[in-house]
């Protein structure tokens, strides 16, 4: 019976070499310890899920896993159907969406991956694997290789044998005199506080600041960073609960930077040099709505509301009050349509 169901399913198209790759920090990542590829892979899944799983399984690591991109490559199903199929594959144990912090200090940012396993895994396996350092390293983007130095230019024309010319000594460079108390000039870029303020307008046009505004508010924002908060915390605090219309972005931000200044925490004892750095644990994203959480809090890769909706077939139970209101409305329409 399983073989008959498998043969009637449409075959997913092979992953094309031109399939777009995701940006660094996004896309597919293969889980370790998978079984070898066979013809019976995903045979127990429904037709649509087997079709999507067969295509995703052939994608290379780093390929885009967005619903929109998958729907472009799989014309049999739309974006809503692809999203529902990914939810089912998450429940079946084939994928998990995760986010991982990379960087240090104020430059910490989040990258997003979709771990894929041809072999179905249970929640215990996924929770154990995502808690390891190996999973964190797999989720982090690979470092960009440095460009190799160009080879030295070769002289044009035929080579002539003979002794190499002696190098001509370059004249000594004269350094302009400086005053005894003068400090060396250093060129530095914008501070993290300035950059955090400048990026507010990119995230929300209502908070667009001019260069003078950023310079004026920079000392206030620097006080936040001096008290141990990150730029992500600063940005989220400044952008939370904004009014619908903002007449003076600089005035609003100046007020928030002053009134919401966090307290200064006491200094913590320094960590010994031989103490290993704590492992950064991955956060799992709900495959359906994207809500983050610890792996144990998202069984089957779904948060509790989405898991409940998926278990109920995606259809919430009707509200008796709404049913009664609809019936009353229909009865009123019938009365209006009756001939006088």
C-alpha positions as CSV (number, residue, x, y, z in Angstrom):
1,X,0.0,0.0,0.0
2,X,2.9,2.3,0.8
3,X,4.5,1.6,-2.6
4,X,1.4,2.4,-4.5
5,X,1.0,5.7,-2.6
6,X,4.6,6.5,-3.4
7,X,4.3,5.8,-7.1
8,X,1.3,8.1,-7.5
9,X,3.1,11.1,-6.0
10,X,4.5,13.7,-8.4
11,X,8.3,13.7,-8.6
12,X,9.9,16.9,-7.3
13,X,12.1,18.6,-9.8
14,X,15.8,18.2,-9.3
15,X,17.5,21.2,-7.6
16,X,18.8,23.4,-10.3
17,X,22.4,24.7,-10.3
18,X,20.9,28.2,-10.7
19,X,18.8,27.9,-7.5
20,X,19.6,31.1,-5.5
21,X,21.8,30.9,-2.5
22,X,20.9,32.7,0.7
23,X,22.8,35.5,2.2
24,X,25.6,34.6,4.6
25,X,24.0,33.6,7.9
26,X,20.8,32.2,6.2
27,X,19.7,29.2,4.3
28,X,19.9,25.4,4.6
29,X,22.3,23.5,6.8
30,X,22.4,19.7,6.8
31,X,22.2,17.9,10.1
32,X,24.9,15.2,10.8
33,X,24.4,11.4,10.8
34,X,21.9,11.1,8.1
35,X,21.2,7.9,6.3
36,X,22.2,7.3,2.7
37,X,19.9,8.5,-0.1
38,X,17.4,5.9,-1.2
39,X,14.3,5.8,-3.4
40,X,12.0,5.2,-0.3
41,X,13.0,8.4,1.4
42,X,9.9,10.3,2.7
43,X,7.6,7.4,1.5
44,X,5.4,7.6,4.6
45,X,4.7,11.3,4.1
46,X,1.6,12.7,2.3
47,X,2.0,13.6,-1.4
48,X,2.6,17.3,-1.0
49,X,5.1,17.0,1.9
50,X,7.0,14.2,0.0
51,X,7.2,16.4,-3.1
52,X,8.6,19.4,-1.1
53,X,10.9,17.2,1.0
54,X,12.4,15.6,-2.1
55,X,13.3,19.0,-3.5
56,X,14.7,20.4,-0.3
57,X,16.8,17.3,0.3
58,X,18.6,17.9,-3.0
59,X,19.4,21.6,-2.3
60,X,23.0,22.4,-1.4
61,X,23.9,23.8,2.0
62,X,23.4,27.6,2.0
63,X,20.5,27.5,-0.4
64,X,17.6,29.8,0.2
65,X,14.8,28.2,2.3
66,X,12.2,31.0,2.1
67,X,8.7,30.1,1.3
68,X,8.6,32.6,-1.5
69,X,11.7,31.1,-3.2
70,X,10.5,27.5,-2.8
71,X,7.1,28.4,-4.3
72,X,8.9,29.8,-7.4
73,X,10.7,26.5,-8.0
74,X,7.8,24.2,-7.2
75,X,4.9,25.4,-9.4
76,X,2.5,22.8,-8.3
77,X,1.9,24.6,-4.9
78,X,1.6,28.2,-3.8
79,X,3.3,29.9,-0.9
80,X,0.5,29.0,1.6
81,X,0.8,25.3,0.6
82,X,4.6,25.4,0.9
83,X,4.4,27.0,4.3
84,X,1.9,24.3,5.5
85,X,4.2,21.6,4.1
86,X,7.2,22.9,5.9
87,X,5.2,22.9,9.2
88,X,4.3,19.3,8.6
89,X,8.0,18.4,7.8
90,X,9.0,20.1,11.1
91,X,6.5,18.0,13.0
92,X,7.7,14.9,11.2
93,X,11.3,15.7,12.5
94,X,13.0,16.7,9.2
95,X,13.7,20.4,9.8
96,X,14.3,23.0,12.5
97,X,14.6,26.8,12.0
98,X,17.2,28.4,14.3
99,X,18.8,31.7,15.0
100,X,22.4,32.1,16.4
101,X,24.3,35.1,17.8
102,X,27.6,35.9,16.2
103,X,30.2,38.5,17.0
104,X,31.2,40.1,20.2
105,X,30.3,43.1,22.3
106,X,28.2,45.7,20.6
107,X,28.6,44.1,17.1
108,X,26.6,41.0,18.0
109,X,24.0,40.1,15.4
110,X,21.7,37.2,14.7
111,X,22.0,34.8,11.8
112,X,19.3,32.4,10.7
113,X,19.5,28.8,9.4
114,X,17.2,26.0,8.6
115,X,18.7,22.6,9.7
116,X,17.5,19.8,7.4
117,X,17.7,16.0,8.1
118,X,16.7,13.4,5.5
119,X,16.4,11.0,8.4
120,X,13.5,11.9,10.7
121,X,14.5,12.9,14.2
122,X,12.5,13.1,17.4
123,X,12.4,16.1,19.7
124,X,15.0,14.7,22.1
125,X,17.6,14.3,19.3
126,X,17.0,17.8,18.0
127,X,17.2,19.3,21.5
128,X,20.4,17.5,22.2
129,X,22.0,18.4,18.9
130,X,21.0,22.1,18.9
131,X,22.6,22.5,22.4
132,X,26.0,21.5,21.1
133,X,28.8,23.8,20.0
134,X,28.8,21.9,16.7
135,X,25.4,23.1,15.8
136,X,26.3,26.7,16.8
137,X,29.3,26.6,14.5
138,X,27.2,25.2,11.7
139,X,24.6,27.9,12.1
140,X,27.2,30.7,12.1
141,X,28.2,32.1,8.7
142,X,31.6,31.0,7.3
143,X,34.3,33.6,7.5
144,X,34.9,35.5,4.2
145,X,38.2,34.3,2.7
146,X,40.8,37.1,2.2
147,X,41.6,37.9,-1.4
148,X,45.0,36.6,-2.4
149,X,47.7,39.1,-3.2
150,X,48.1,39.8,-6.9
151,X,51.3,38.3,-8.5
152,X,54.1,40.7,-9.2
153,X,54.0,42.3,-12.7
154,X,56.3,40.7,-15.2
155,X,58.2,43.0,-17.6
156,X,57.0,43.0,-21.2
157,X,59.2,41.8,-24.1
158,X,61.5,38.8,-24.4
159,X,63.5,37.8,-21.4
160,X,67.2,38.7,-21.5
161,X,69.7,36.6,-19.5
162,X,72.1,38.5,-17.4
163,X,72.7,39.7,-13.9
164,X,69.8,41.3,-12.1
165,X,70.1,45.0,-11.7
166,X,71.0,46.2,-8.3
167,X,68.2,47.9,-6.4
168,X,68.4,51.6,-6.2
169,X,68.2,52.8,-2.6
170,X,65.2,55.1,-2.0
171,X,65.9,58.4,-0.5
172,X,65.1,58.6,3.2
173,X,61.7,60.0,4.0
174,X,61.7,63.1,6.0
175,X,59.1,63.3,8.8
176,X,57.6,66.8,9.3
177,X,58.6,68.1,12.7
178,X,55.9,68.0,15.4
179,X,55.6,69.9,18.6
180,X,56.9,68.0,21.7
181,X,53.4,67.8,23.3
182,X,51.5,67.0,20.1
183,X,49.7,63.7,20.1
184,X,49.7,61.5,17.0
185,X,46.6,62.0,14.9
186,X,44.3,58.9,14.7
187,X,41.5,58.5,12.3
188,X,38.6,56.5,13.8
189,X,35.2,55.7,12.4
190,X,31.8,56.5,14.0
191,X,31.2,55.2,17.5
192,X,28.7,52.3,18.1
193,X,26.3,54.8,19.7
194,X,26.4,57.1,16.6
195,X,25.8,54.1,14.3
196,X,22.9,52.8,16.4
197,X,21.2,56.2,16.2
198,X,21.9,56.5,12.5
199,X,20.4,53.1,11.8
200,X,17.1,54.0,13.5
201,X,15.8,55.7,10.3
202,X,16.7,52.7,8.2
203,X,14.5,50.5,10.4
204,X,11.6,53.0,10.8
205,X,11.3,56.1,8.7
206,X,9.5,57.9,11.5
207,X,12.9,58.0,13.4
208,X,15.0,59.4,10.6
209,X,17.7,61.6,12.1
210,X,20.1,64.0,10.5
211,X,23.9,63.9,11.0
212,X,23.7,66.8,13.4
213,X,20.9,65.1,15.4
214,X,23.1,61.9,15.7
215,X,26.1,63.9,16.8
216,X,23.9,65.7,19.4
217,X,22.3,62.6,20.8
218,X,25.5,60.5,20.7
219,X,26.7,61.3,24.3
220,X,23.3,60.2,25.6
221,X,23.3,57.0,23.7
222,X,27.0,56.4,24.8
223,X,25.9,56.5,28.4
224,X,23.6,53.4,27.7
225,X,26.5,51.5,26.2
226,X,28.8,52.4,29.1
227,X,26.3,50.8,31.4
228,X,26.7,47.4,29.8
229,X,23.7,47.3,27.4
230,X,24.1,46.2,23.8
231,X,23.1,48.2,20.7
232,X,20.3,45.7,20.1
233,X,18.9,46.5,23.5
234,X,19.3,50.2,22.9
235,X,17.5,50.0,19.5
236,X,14.6,47.9,20.8
237,X,14.0,50.3,23.7
238,X,14.0,53.4,21.5
239,X,11.7,51.8,18.9
240,X,9.2,50.1,21.3
241,X,5.6,51.5,21.4
242,X,6.1,54.4,19.0
243,X,3.1,56.7,18.3
244,X,1.5,56.7,14.9
245,X,2.9,60.1,14.0
246,X,6.2,61.6,15.2
247,X,6.7,65.4,14.6
248,X,10.2,65.6,16.2
249,X,12.2,62.4,16.1
250,X,15.2,64.0,17.8
251,X,13.0,65.3,20.6
252,X,11.3,62.0,21.2
253,X,14.6,60.1,21.2
254,X,16.2,62.6,23.6
255,X,13.4,62.2,26.0
256,X,13.6,58.4,25.9
257,X,17.4,58.3,26.2
258,X,17.1,60.5,29.3
259,X,14.0,59.0,31.0
260,X,14.8,55.3,30.3
261,X,18.5,55.3,31.1
262,X,19.2,51.9,32.7
263,X,20.9,51.6,36.1
264,X,24.6,51.0,36.4
265,X,25.2,47.5,37.6
266,X,28.2,46.6,39.9
267,X,31.2,45.3,38.2
268,X,31.4,41.5,38.0
269,X,34.7,39.7,38.9
270,X,36.9,39.0,35.9
271,X,36.7,35.5,34.4
272,X,40.0,33.5,34.8
273,X,41.9,33.0,31.6
274,X,41.7,29.2,31.8
275,X,37.9,29.2,32.1
276,X,36.3,28.1,28.8
277,X,33.9,30.5,27.2
278,X,30.3,29.6,27.6
279,X,28.6,27.8,24.7
280,X,26.2,30.0,22.9
281,X,23.1,28.0,22.6
282,X,20.9,28.3,19.5
283,X,17.4,29.6,19.7
284,X,14.8,27.7,17.8
285,X,12.2,29.6,15.7
286,X,8.7,28.5,15.3
287,X,8.5,27.1,11.7
288,X,5.1,28.7,11.3
289,X,5.1,32.1,13.0
290,X,8.8,32.6,13.7
291,X,8.5,33.1,17.4
292,X,11.9,32.3,19.1
293,X,12.5,30.1,22.1
294,X,14.6,27.4,23.7
295,X,14.4,24.0,21.9
296,X,12.4,22.4,24.8
297,X,9.8,25.1,24.5
298,X,9.1,24.4,20.9
299,X,8.2,20.7,20.5
300,X,8.2,19.7,16.8
301,X,9.6,23.1,16.0
302,X,6.3,24.8,16.6
303,X,5.3,27.2,19.4
304,X,2.3,26.1,21.5
305,X,-0.4,28.2,19.7
306,X,0.8,26.9,16.2
307,X,1.2,23.4,17.5
308,X,-2.4,23.4,18.8
309,X,-3.6,24.8,15.4
310,X,-1.6,22.2,13.5
311,X,-2.9,19.4,15.7
312,X,-6.5,20.6,15.1
313,X,-5.9,20.6,11.3
314,X,-5.3,24.3,11.2
315,X,-8.9,25.1,11.7
316,X,-9.8,26.8,15.0
317,X,-13.0,25.6,16.7
318,X,-16.0,27.9,15.9
319,X,-17.2,30.4,18.5
320,X,-20.8,29.7,19.5
321,X,-21.5,33.4,20.0
322,X,-20.4,34.1,16.4
323,X,-22.5,31.3,15.1
324,X,-25.6,32.7,16.8
325,X,-24.9,36.2,15.5
326,X,-24.5,34.9,11.9
327,X,-27.8,33.0,12.2
328,X,-29.6,36.0,13.5
329,X,-28.2,38.1,10.7
330,X,-29.3,35.6,8.1
331,X,-32.8,35.5,9.6
332,X,-33.0,39.3,9.4
333,X,-32.0,39.2,5.7
334,X,-34.7,36.6,4.9
335,X,-37.3,38.8,6.6
336,X,-36.2,41.8,4.5
337,X,-36.4,39.8,1.3
338,X,-40.0,38.6,1.9
339,X,-42.6,40.3,-0.3
340,X,-44.7,42.9,1.5
